[in-house]
Structure formats: structure tokens, C-alpha cells
Amino acid sequence: MIRIHGIAKSRAFRCIWAAEEAGLPYEVVPVGFGPGIKSPAHLKVNPNGKIPAMEDGALVLFESLAINLHIAAKAGPPLMPVGDDASRVLQWTLWAATEVEPAAMQWAYNTYLRPAAERDAGQAAAGAAGMNARLDVLEGQLGANPFLLGSSFTIADCNLAGVLYGAWSNRFDLGGHTKVKAWLERCFSRPAALAARALRDAA
């Protein structure tokens, strides 16, 4: 049984979605953003004092996208493909973390996460510009394909779409990125994504 420490209204959402896609049994250990996140018990599974974390038997992991790669590896193809496509999964997962998420969070903090008085319109604009530059890349990658690596949904789609969920759900202007918009709608309407979104919405 995989144990996901966190709450659905956090990056743990990505891990819940991945577990649903994998069809693996899991439970959510509710740890929110209050004092419990720094408790000795939680620091044993995530010494950074953040969420999520995961336990799978003796294995303990933190970092949501690393957790997702582990979950996908347990499920195997098509969620975690083999050969060159496995390397492409790693590429797009790292791209999501290093290229997309910093810009997405810069926009988010200054658009809806921070109190209105603490938002910086210039920082929001810079984040949006950074997002659009990355979405240009993604638009070109998708081409005529329904998913990142071609015709099949993989954990690369889950990881990248998961990073973009906050922007998508808070109506980031996708502008002319029509393929990205259709891809996000396709990803977030999957049964596994809908199950994870229902938990997030109920929180």
C-alpha cells in the first residue's frame, strides 16, 4: 500500500493522480500546511518539512515528481514506457520542474496565492512571460499528437500537466496555445484526473 503524506490541495495532488492512473492501492495520510508539517513524525518522511512525501514499504521518498516516477515504474508501460521513451519521460519531467514550475509559481504568487496587498504586478507579468515562452516549446512538441510522447498518455503528461494545474484552474491566458489548451483539457478529463480533482475540490 502506497501512503501519500499531504493533502489534495497541494503538490500531493500530482501523486494522487499518478496513483489513480497506475491503478495502485494507496491511502492519503492527511498532513496540511499547519504545525504538523514540521512535526517529528512528518520530518521522518520529509526532512524538508514540506508535502508531499511517500512511503512504499521500506522506501520513503519526497519530491512530488520523483514520487510519480516511482509510481509509474511500478505500473510499467504505458504509464512508464521503456527504451528511449523512458528517457523522454525523464526529460519532460525535469523540464516541468526546472523550466515551467518557477515561472508558473512566479505568476501564481502574484496573481492569486498571496494576499492582494502583497502581489507585484511586474512579477506577475514576468511569470506570465516566462510561462508563455515555455508554452511555445510545448505547443511545438505536441504537434498533431494527443500526448507528449505520441498517442499514449504517460507519466510525463501527468507530471507536466500536474505542474500546470494551478495555472489552468486559475484561468491563465493560454492565448494562441491551442494545442496546449486541448492537451490540458484531455489530461484533466481523464477518469484518474477527475478522481484526484474531486478529492482536491472536496478539501
C-alpha positions as CSV (number, residue, x, y, z in Angstrom):
1,M,0.0,0.0,0.0
2,I,1.4,3.4,-1.1
3,R,1.0,6.0,1.6
4,I,0.9,9.6,0.3
5,H,1.5,12.2,3.0
6,G,-0.1,15.5,2.2
7,I,-3.5,16.9,1.2
8,A,-5.1,17.1,-2.2
9,K,-4.9,20.9,-2.3
10,S,-1.1,20.7,-2.5
11,R,1.5,19.1,-4.8
12,A,0.3,15.8,-3.4
13,F,-2.5,16.2,-5.9
14,R,0.0,15.1,-8.6
15,C,0.9,11.9,-6.6
16,I,-2.8,11.1,-6.0
17,W,-3.4,11.5,-9.8
18,A,-0.4,9.3,-10.6
19,A,-1.6,6.5,-8.2
20,E,-5.0,6.7,-9.8
21,E,-3.5,6.4,-13.2
22,A,-1.4,3.4,-12.1
23,G,-4.4,1.6,-10.5
24,L,-2.3,1.0,-7.4
25,P,-3.8,0.9,-3.9
26,Y,-2.9,4.0,-1.9
27,E,-4.0,6.0,1.1
28,V,-3.6,9.7,1.8
29,V,-2.1,10.5,5.2
30,P,-3.5,14.0,5.8
31,V,-0.8,16.5,6.5
32,G,-1.6,20.1,5.7
33,F,0.3,23.3,5.9
34,G,-0.2,23.8,9.6
35,P,2.2,22.8,12.5
36,G,2.0,19.2,11.6
37,I,4.3,19.8,8.6
38,K,7.2,20.4,11.0
39,S,6.3,17.6,13.4
40,P,9.0,15.0,14.2
41,A,6.7,12.3,12.7
42,H,6.5,14.2,9.4
43,L,10.1,15.2,9.3
44,K,10.9,11.5,9.3
45,V,9.3,11.1,5.8
46,N,10.2,14.6,4.5
47,P,13.1,16.2,6.3
48,N,12.4,19.4,4.3
49,G,9.2,20.0,6.3
50,K,7.1,20.1,3.2
51,I,4.5,18.0,1.4
52,P,4.1,15.6,-0.2
53,A,6.1,12.5,0.9
54,M,5.5,8.9,0.2
55,E,6.0,5.6,1.9
56,D,6.0,2.3,-0.2
57,G,7.1,-0.4,2.2
58,A,10.6,0.5,3.3
59,L,11.0,3.1,0.6
60,V,10.5,6.7,1.7
61,L,10.5,9.5,-1.0
62,F,9.9,13.2,-1.1
63,E,9.6,15.5,-4.2
64,S,6.2,15.0,-6.0
65,L,7.6,14.3,-9.4
66,A,10.1,11.8,-8.1
67,I,7.3,10.0,-6.3
68,N,5.3,10.0,-9.6
69,L,8.2,8.4,-11.4
70,H,8.4,5.7,-8.8
71,I,4.7,5.1,-9.0
72,A,4.8,4.9,-12.8
73,A,7.8,2.5,-12.7
74,K,5.7,0.1,-10.5
75,A,2.9,0.3,-13.1
76,G,5.1,-0.1,-16.1
77,P,4.0,0.6,-19.7
78,P,2.2,2.6,-21.0
79,L,2.4,4.9,-17.9
80,M,6.1,4.4,-17.8
81,P,7.4,3.4,-21.2
82,V,10.7,1.7,-21.9
83,G,13.6,2.4,-24.1
84,D,14.1,5.9,-25.5
85,D,10.7,7.0,-24.4
86,A,11.7,6.3,-20.8
87,S,14.5,8.9,-21.3
88,R,12.0,11.3,-22.8
89,V,9.8,10.9,-19.7
90,L,12.7,12.0,-17.6
91,Q,13.5,14.9,-19.9
92,W,9.9,16.3,-19.8
93,T,9.7,15.7,-16.0
94,L,12.8,17.6,-15.3
95,W,11.8,20.3,-17.8
96,A,8.5,20.7,-15.9
97,A,10.4,21.2,-12.6
98,T,13.2,23.4,-13.8
99,E,11.6,25.4,-16.7
100,V,7.9,25.5,-16.2
101,E,7.3,25.5,-12.4
102,P,9.4,28.5,-11.5
103,A,7.6,30.7,-14.0
104,A,4.2,29.2,-13.1
105,M,4.8,29.9,-9.4
106,Q,6.0,33.4,-10.0
107,W,2.8,34.1,-11.8
108,A,0.7,32.3,-9.2
109,Y,2.1,34.0,-6.1
110,N,1.5,37.4,-7.7
111,T,-1.9,36.6,-9.1
112,Y,-3.9,34.5,-6.6
113,L,-1.8,32.9,-3.9
114,R,-0.6,35.9,-2.0
115,P,-3.0,38.4,-0.4
116,A,-3.8,41.2,-2.9
117,A,-1.7,43.8,-1.0
118,E,1.4,41.6,-1.3
119,R,1.1,40.9,-5.1
120,D,3.5,42.5,-7.5
121,A,2.1,43.2,-11.0
122,G,5.6,43.3,-12.5
123,Q,6.4,39.9,-11.1
124,A,3.1,38.5,-12.3
125,A,3.8,39.8,-15.8
126,A,7.4,38.4,-15.7
127,G,6.0,35.0,-14.6
128,A,3.4,35.1,-17.4
129,A,6.1,35.9,-20.0
130,G,8.2,33.0,-18.7
131,M,5.2,30.7,-18.9
132,N,4.4,31.8,-22.5
133,A,7.9,31.1,-23.6
134,R,7.7,27.5,-22.2
135,L,4.2,27.0,-23.7
136,D,5.6,27.9,-27.1
137,V,8.0,24.9,-26.7
138,L,5.2,22.7,-25.6
139,E,2.9,23.8,-28.4
140,G,5.6,22.7,-30.9
141,Q,6.2,19.4,-29.1
142,L,2.6,18.4,-29.2
143,G,2.2,18.9,-32.9
144,A,-0.5,16.6,-34.1
145,N,-0.1,14.2,-31.2
146,P,-2.6,14.0,-28.4
147,F,0.1,13.5,-25.7
148,L,3.7,14.5,-25.1
149,L,5.3,11.3,-26.4
150,G,2.7,10.5,-29.1
151,S,-0.6,8.6,-28.9
152,S,-0.4,7.3,-25.4
153,F,-0.7,9.1,-22.0
154,T,2.4,8.6,-19.9
155,I,3.7,9.9,-16.6
156,A,5.4,12.7,-18.5
157,D,1.9,14.1,-19.3
158,C,0.8,13.6,-15.6
159,N,3.9,15.4,-14.3
160,L,3.8,18.3,-16.7
161,A,0.1,18.8,-16.6
162,G,0.2,18.5,-12.8
163,V,2.7,21.3,-12.7
164,L,0.4,23.4,-14.8
165,Y,-2.8,22.6,-12.9
166,G,-2.8,25.7,-10.8
167,A,-2.4,28.0,-13.9
168,W,-5.0,26.1,-15.8
169,S,-7.6,26.1,-12.9
170,N,-7.0,29.8,-12.3
171,R,-7.5,30.6,-15.9
172,F,-4.1,31.5,-17.1
173,D,-4.5,33.0,-20.6
174,L,-3.3,30.3,-22.9
175,G,-3.7,32.7,-25.8
176,G,-2.7,31.1,-29.1
177,H,-1.5,27.9,-27.5
178,T,-4.5,25.9,-28.8
179,K,-2.7,22.6,-28.8
180,V,-1.6,23.1,-25.2
181,K,-5.2,24.0,-24.2
182,A,-6.6,20.9,-25.8
183,W,-3.9,18.7,-24.3
184,L,-4.6,20.1,-20.8
185,E,-8.3,19.5,-21.2
186,R,-7.6,16.0,-22.4
187,C,-5.3,15.3,-19.4
188,F,-7.6,16.7,-16.8
189,S,-10.7,15.0,-18.1
190,R,-9.2,11.5,-17.7
191,P,-11.0,9.4,-15.1
192,A,-7.9,9.2,-12.9
193,A,-7.5,13.0,-13.0
194,L,-11.2,13.6,-12.3
195,A,-10.9,11.3,-9.2
196,A,-7.9,13.3,-7.9
197,R,-9.7,16.6,-8.7
198,A,-12.7,15.5,-6.8
199,L,-10.5,15.0,-3.7
200,R,-8.9,18.4,-4.2
201,D,-12.3,20.1,-4.6
202,A,-13.7,18.4,-1.5
203,A,-10.8,19.6,0.7
